[in-house]
């Protein structure tokens, strides 16, 4: 897959911000490497360290891992809808409501990381088999409009990078707090 070179033609502010994380990068490579990156970023952290927050980061690593697992569930459904029923409606979800009502703060971060990795592995296998025409199948997102399967994967890859950076910052804060 070719690197993303510009976000100039993207009107939706969220999509533009998320996709800008990928400029110059191969989105599918980011997509494939995120599970291992998350495992490295969380390796050696205690249960307490996985729950550290900072003034800049309201969510802990544990909460982010739960969010990533839920996002993977949602995107897996969207991929399948677009591939099987191209042109189908795609519903957004409110991550803040999901975090509160699905109790992200109390979830088991190790099990959420395992769930994320298993789902992502399945999605990598599915996407790896797509033809060029299948990558162009699409759904119509209620907020962002038409999104091809390729764009959905690019969005999730940019989303991955965003959260990988947050987890790296939280890891550094947790390790620093442990030394204080």
KOLTIKE-475423 format. One record per residue (C-alpha): x, y negated, z negated. Coordinates in nm, 4 decimals, m for minus. Last residue first. Layout:
BEGIN
<rec X="X" Y="Y" Z="Z"/>
...
! end
This chain:
BEGIN
<rec X="0.9671" Y="m0.9397" Z="m4.2616"/>
<rec X="1.0940" Y="m0.6390" Z="m4.0672"/>
<rec X="0.7471" Y="m0.4890" Z="m4.0152"/>
<rec X="0.6134" Y="m0.8283" Z="m3.9087"/>
<rec X="0.8792" Y="m0.8415" Z="m3.6362"/>
<rec X="0.7792" Y="m0.4946" Z="m3.5154"/>
<rec X="0.4120" Y="m0.5919" Z="m3.5105"/>
<rec X="0.4835" Y="m0.9214" Z="m3.3324"/>
<rec X="0.6978" Y="m0.7487" Z="m3.0680"/>
<rec X="0.4278" Y="m0.4842" Z="m3.0157"/>
<rec X="0.1633" Y="m0.7561" Z="m2.9911"/>
<rec X="0.3597" Y="m0.9339" Z="m2.7180"/>
<rec X="0.4153" Y="m0.6083" Z="m2.5278"/>
<rec X="0.0452" Y="m0.5252" Z="m2.5674"/>
<rec X="m0.0511" Y="m0.8616" Z="m2.4207"/>
<rec X="0.1848" Y="m0.8126" Z="m2.1273"/>
<rec X="0.0429" Y="m0.4651" Z="m2.0591"/>
<rec X="m0.3046" Y="m0.6186" Z="m2.0846"/>
<rec X="m0.2476" Y="m0.8656" Z="m1.8012"/>
<rec X="m0.0588" Y="m0.6076" Z="m1.5980"/>
<rec X="m0.3485" Y="m0.3620" Z="m1.6245"/>
<rec X="m0.6019" Y="m0.6289" Z="m1.5240"/>
<rec X="m0.3906" Y="m0.6960" Z="m1.2137"/>
<rec X="m0.3998" Y="m0.3216" Z="m1.1396"/>
<rec X="m0.7749" Y="m0.3109" Z="m1.2087"/>
<rec X="m0.8331" Y="m0.5952" Z="m0.9653"/>
<rec X="m0.6154" Y="m0.4288" Z="m0.7008"/>
<rec X="m0.8095" Y="m0.1024" Z="m0.7453"/>
<rec X="m1.1393" Y="m0.2883" Z="m0.7035"/>
<rec X="m0.9967" Y="m0.4728" Z="m0.4012"/>
<rec X="m0.9054" Y="m0.1419" Z="m0.2345"/>
<rec X="m1.2477" Y="0.0040" Z="m0.3102"/>
<rec X="m1.3886" Y="m0.3001" Z="m0.1359"/>
<rec X="m1.5541" Y="m0.5780" Z="m0.3330"/>
<rec X="m1.8434" Y="m0.7818" Z="m0.1946"/>
<rec X="m1.9822" Y="m1.0406" Z="m0.4371"/>
<rec X="m1.8010" Y="m1.1704" Z="m0.7444"/>
<rec X="m2.0793" Y="m1.1977" Z="m1.0049"/>
<rec X="m2.3251" Y="m0.9166" Z="m0.9214"/>
<rec X="m2.0510" Y="m0.7086" Z="m0.7588"/>
<rec X="m2.1521" Y="m0.5793" Z="m0.4174"/>
<rec X="m1.9912" Y="m0.2437" Z="m0.3528"/>
<rec X="m1.7492" Y="m0.1486" Z="m0.0843"/>
<rec X="m1.5998" Y="0.1008" Z="0.1556"/>
<rec X="m1.2759" Y="m0.0433" Z="0.2972"/>
<rec X="m1.0491" Y="0.2091" Z="0.1186"/>
<rec X="m1.2661" Y="0.4779" Z="0.2821"/>
<rec X="m1.1779" Y="0.3503" Z="0.6271"/>
<rec X="m0.8035" Y="0.3695" Z="0.5578"/>
<rec X="m0.8535" Y="0.7329" Z="0.4490"/>
<rec X="m0.8681" Y="0.8152" Z="0.0811"/>
<rec X="m0.6768" Y="1.1087" Z="m0.0697"/>
<rec X="m0.4567" Y="0.9027" Z="m0.3014"/>
<rec X="m0.7679" Y="0.7313" Z="m0.4389"/>
<rec X="m0.9078" Y="1.0558" Z="m0.5817"/>
<rec X="m0.5755" Y="1.1707" Z="m0.7298"/>
<rec X="m0.5101" Y="0.8276" Z="m0.8799"/>
<rec X="m0.8638" Y="0.8258" Z="m1.0196"/>
<rec X="m0.8154" Y="1.1611" Z="m1.1921"/>
<rec X="m0.4859" Y="1.0488" Z="m1.3433"/>
<rec X="m0.6490" Y="0.7239" Z="m1.4553"/>
<rec X="m0.9225" Y="0.9170" Z="m1.6343"/>
<rec X="m0.6716" Y="1.1378" Z="m1.8164"/>
<rec X="m0.4453" Y="0.8435" Z="m1.9068"/>
<rec X="m0.7360" Y="0.6330" Z="m2.0361"/>
<rec X="m0.8680" Y="0.9214" Z="m2.2459"/>
<rec X="m0.5218" Y="0.9826" Z="m2.3928"/>
<rec X="m0.4836" Y="0.6102" Z="m2.4684"/>
<rec X="m0.8271" Y="0.6091" Z="m2.6311"/>
<rec X="m0.7351" Y="0.9149" Z="m2.8402"/>
<rec X="m0.4158" Y="0.7457" Z="m2.9587"/>
<rec X="m0.5951" Y="0.4181" Z="m3.0349"/>
<rec X="m0.8568" Y="0.5776" Z="m3.2624"/>
<rec X="m1.1450" Y="0.3315" Z="m3.2791"/>
<rec X="m1.2246" Y="0.1018" Z="m3.5708"/>
<rec X="m1.1712" Y="m0.2381" Z="m3.4095"/>
<rec X="m1.3289" Y="m0.1228" Z="m3.0825"/>
<rec X="m1.6631" Y="m0.0814" Z="m3.2551"/>
<rec X="m1.8747" Y="0.0089" Z="m2.9518"/>
<rec X="m2.1125" Y="m0.2748" Z="m3.0384"/>
<rec X="m1.8434" Y="m0.5373" Z="m3.0943"/>
<rec X="m1.5995" Y="m0.4457" Z="m2.8184"/>
<rec X="m1.8802" Y="m0.3738" Z="m2.5711"/>
<rec X="m2.0384" Y="m0.7103" Z="m2.6469"/>
<rec X="m1.7056" Y="m0.8858" Z="m2.5934"/>
<rec X="m1.6378" Y="m0.6902" Z="m2.2742"/>
<rec X="m1.9649" Y="m0.7989" Z="m2.1148"/>
<rec X="m2.0189" Y="m0.5670" Z="m1.8215"/>
<rec X="m2.0667" Y="m0.6425" Z="m1.4550"/>
<rec X="m2.3058" Y="m0.4414" Z="m1.2375"/>
<rec X="m2.2149" Y="m0.3140" Z="m0.8927"/>
<rec X="m2.4848" Y="m0.3015" Z="m0.6235"/>
<rec X="m2.4330" Y="m0.0537" Z="m0.3394"/>
<rec X="m2.2879" Y="m0.1511" Z="m0.0006"/>
<rec X="m2.1121" Y="0.1828" Z="0.0462"/>
<rec X="m2.3067" Y="0.4621" Z="m0.1243"/>
<rec X="m2.0631" Y="0.7523" Z="m0.1771"/>
<rec X="m1.7382" Y="0.5560" Z="m0.1778"/>
<rec X="m1.8852" Y="0.2436" Z="m0.3362"/>
<rec X="m2.0701" Y="0.4364" Z="m0.6070"/>
<rec X="m1.7676" Y="0.6561" Z="m0.6783"/>
<rec X="m1.5317" Y="0.3631" Z="m0.7081"/>
<rec X="m1.7820" Y="0.1802" Z="m0.9308"/>
<rec X="m1.8190" Y="0.4823" Z="m1.1606"/>
<rec X="m1.4436" Y="0.5152" Z="m1.1958"/>
<rec X="m1.4266" Y="0.1413" Z="m1.2532"/>
<rec X="m1.6629" Y="0.1612" Z="m1.5492"/>
<rec X="m1.4821" Y="0.4557" Z="m1.7086"/>
<rec X="m1.1445" Y="0.2875" Z="m1.6499"/>
<rec X="m1.2736" Y="m0.0319" Z="m1.8100"/>
<rec X="m1.3847" Y="0.1709" Z="m2.1134"/>
<rec X="m1.0381" Y="0.3230" Z="m2.1483"/>
<rec X="m0.8736" Y="m0.0181" Z="m2.1048"/>
<rec X="m1.1043" Y="m0.1724" Z="m2.3668"/>
<rec X="m1.0223" Y="0.1047" Z="m2.6158"/>
<rec X="m0.6513" Y="0.0471" Z="m2.5513"/>
<rec X="m0.6992" Y="m0.3276" Z="m2.5997"/>
<rec X="m0.8713" Y="m0.2675" Z="m2.9337"/>
<rec X="m0.5883" Y="m0.0474" Z="m3.0596"/>
<rec X="m0.3281" Y="m0.2984" Z="m2.9383"/>
<rec X="m0.5069" Y="m0.5598" Z="m3.1472"/>
<rec X="m0.7567" Y="m0.8093" Z="m3.0088"/>
<rec X="m0.7622" Y="m1.1751" Z="m3.1160"/>
<rec X="m0.4248" Y="m1.2404" Z="m2.9527"/>
<rec X="m0.2793" Y="m1.5926" Z="m2.9781"/>
<rec X="m0.3241" Y="m1.6234" Z="m3.3573"/>
<rec X="m0.1840" Y="m1.2717" Z="m3.3815"/>
<rec X="m0.3394" Y="m0.9286" Z="m3.4260"/>
<rec X="m0.1879" Y="m0.6136" Z="m3.5738"/>
<rec X="m0.3970" Y="m0.2956" Z="m3.5436"/>
<rec X="m0.1414" Y="m0.0775" Z="m3.3618"/>
<rec X="0.1116" Y="m0.1783" Z="m3.6287"/>
<rec X="m0.1101" Y="m0.0312" Z="m3.9007"/>
<rec X="m0.1472" Y="0.3014" Z="m3.7188"/>
<rec X="0.2306" Y="0.3085" Z="m3.6840"/>
<rec X="0.4152" Y="0.2230" Z="m3.3646"/>
<rec X="0.6778" Y="0.4662" Z="m3.2392"/>
<rec X="0.5565" Y="0.4769" Z="m2.8804"/>
<rec X="0.2913" Y="0.2129" Z="m2.8047"/>
<rec X="0.4733" Y="0.0268" Z="m2.5278"/>
<rec X="0.6209" Y="0.3456" Z="m2.3824"/>
<rec X="0.2786" Y="0.5167" Z="m2.3656"/>
<rec X="0.1297" Y="0.2026" Z="m2.2114"/>
<rec X="0.3999" Y="0.1972" Z="m1.9424"/>
<rec X="0.3418" Y="0.5678" Z="m1.8723"/>
<rec X="m0.0323" Y="0.5082" Z="m1.8235"/>
<rec X="0.0341" Y="0.1919" Z="m1.6161"/>
<rec X="0.2623" Y="0.3503" Z="m1.3565"/>
<rec X="0.0023" Y="0.4646" Z="m1.1020"/>
<rec X="m0.1945" Y="0.1384" Z="m1.0977"/>
<rec X="0.1226" Y="m0.0704" Z="m1.0780"/>
<rec X="0.2357" Y="0.1462" Z="m0.7827"/>
<rec X="m0.1096" Y="0.1072" Z="m0.6267"/>
<rec X="m0.0873" Y="m0.2723" Z="m0.6536"/>
<rec X="0.2528" Y="m0.2953" Z="m0.4791"/>
<rec X="0.3918" Y="m0.6225" Z="m0.6127"/>
<rec X="0.4691" Y="m0.9590" Z="m0.4538"/>
<rec X="0.1770" Y="m1.1285" Z="m0.6279"/>
<rec X="0.0140" Y="m0.8825" Z="m0.8656"/>
<rec X="m0.0597" Y="m1.1067" Z="m1.1659"/>
<rec X="m0.2252" Y="m1.3507" Z="m0.9216"/>
<rec X="m0.4940" Y="m1.0848" Z="m0.8775"/>
<rec X="m0.6207" Y="m1.1375" Z="m1.2324"/>
<rec X="m0.6287" Y="m1.5169" Z="m1.2102"/>
<rec X="m0.7889" Y="m1.5227" Z="m0.8642"/>
<rec X="m1.0451" Y="m1.2597" Z="m0.9623"/>
<rec X="m1.1402" Y="m1.4599" Z="m1.2716"/>
<rec X="m1.1602" Y="m1.7898" Z="m1.0812"/>
<rec X="m1.3793" Y="m1.6468" Z="m0.7994"/>
<rec X="m1.2832" Y="m1.8263" Z="m0.4784"/>
<rec X="m1.0067" Y="m1.6071" Z="m0.3410"/>
<rec X="m0.8535" Y="m1.7413" Z="m0.0201"/>
<rec X="m0.5325" Y="m1.8668" Z="m0.1821"/>
<rec X="m0.4639" Y="m1.5442" Z="m0.3713"/>
<rec X="m0.1502" Y="m1.4660" Z="m0.1715"/>
<rec X="0.1090" Y="m1.1978" Z="m0.1008"/>
<rec X="m0.0397" Y="m0.8767" Z="m0.2447"/>
<rec X="0.2110" Y="m0.6009" Z="m0.1823"/>
<rec X="0.1277" Y="m0.3449" Z="0.0860"/>
<rec X="0.0000" Y="0.0000" Z="0.0000"/>
! end
